[in-house]
Amino acid sequence: MENFILRMPAKMIFGPGEVAKVGEEASVYGNKVMLVTGKNSVRKTGLLDRVTKFLTDSRLEYVHFDRIEPNPRATTVDEAGKIAREENCELVLGVGGGSAMDASKAIAAVAHSGYPIWEHVYNDDRDRIRPIEDALPIILVPTLAATSSESNRGGVITNRETNEKVPFFAEPLFPKVSIIDPELTLTVGRETTIDGAMDIISHVIESYLTGPDNTPLQDRFTEGVIRTVIENLEKVLDNPGDIEARTNLSWCSTIALLGPVNLGRPGPFPLHSVEHVISGHYDISHGKGLAIMFPALMRLTYKDRLEKYASLAKNIFFVETGKMSLDEAGLEFIERFEAWMKKVGMFARLSEVGINAESFETMASDTIRVYGFGKDHIAGYKPLYKQDLMRMFELAK
């Protein structure tokens, strides 16, 4: 296990009904709020009316920016950041799923710096990155159990002109307050709930499979999160109003990238790298892209980490692995995980979302260009070269 420093949001408020505290918490950081949301769902569910009432009850002014797209665009962020500066907003309140929360962080940075967000994003030219040295205070209210944006210091932004979807990170982007109210997820539809569950699992399993060996506590954390997601997703799909199961999924989402699960177990996230390129080109949901590519990545690379896959088979699906070879146990996990994905409606293929073989070479090249950071491969437990990525796309078609 490697040395680490634990950094977290300043304050987290968790539990059903806690969204009512948003006005009180926002008033600590200023009198004028930029409220950031998507275009439709917060209105349809009535959440927008509730949040704005909480703000006005606390005698706060607000500017509502409601044009955040799925896979939020750099141009949209820049527009919102300019409005926040011109309106003298003192904090940013993001209400919604991962797109609204990621965009809120980016807007808070742009509003402070005055530079386009694309100058702040992570890229292969390290000398070109403009550091995010400060940002407006950020408060986040997630409405979906998925991205863990409420508990970390980063986000992902899409440049539609170049079809690039790229992360950004900075200490000032830790939320000052995150209010995680599982009741807000009750209105989330079936497919979006499923996509969110895949996102949670991917956040804890990538470094499990690509990081160092001697991390038993982090591995147990990971296995616990995966088992909890599997158990509670099935409950929610059977009964969408099961608030206890929704609460468990919300906590899994928050804890996945909060820190303790992966700290001391650094490892690259090749699944995320590949998916970001796919959704950068095709604008599909992040969770859907992860679900499509994860089985292919597992089948391509499982022989590199047979002991890890055997542990997953034993500790996730309770397979009696003692009389199996490591190869058999590893394949057993993959088969069982794919079967579970099919059971809950998570399993999918590239062709089902309109992505055909003609684009595989372009996406493989772009993955290495964007996430290879000047090298001829992306990082995994072992390097993944263009031919490996092409094979992965073939397995997922």
Order of alpha helices (4+ residues) and beta strands (2+ residues): beta-alpha-beta-alpha-alpha-beta-alpha-beta-alpha-beta-beta-beta-beta-alpha-alpha-alpha-alpha-alpha-alpha-alpha-alpha-beta-beta-alpha
